[in-house]
Amino acid sequence: MCHYGRMGYIRLESVKVNANKYRGYLVFWAPSLWDTWNVLCEWGRIGEQWPRGVRLRKCADLDEALRLAAEVIELRRRHGYVVKCVPKNHNVAKK
């Protein structure tokens, strides 16, 4: 599953066999212990040690976290990534 309560994640992939390109990207949002929200992004090559890179961004509330996640997902889509796992009850990945 891609969600639990209000937390969730979306997994994206960009695979181009001819170019030997096998990339994965994960956008995860969850509440912190201090009444704020975090958006965590991880990326790397599919099938190798994961993650290759990590970025954590702090948000004031769930709405801000979902807006940020939507921006990141849209940028990945423009770079050729395809959504592979979408949480239920969230419209972050819908466009």
Secondary structure, DSSP 8 states (H G I E B T S, - for coil): --EETTEEEEEEEEEEGGGTEEEEEEEEEEE-TTS-EEEEEEEEETTSSS-SEEEEEEESSHHHHHHHHHHHHHHHHHTT-EEEE--TT--TT--
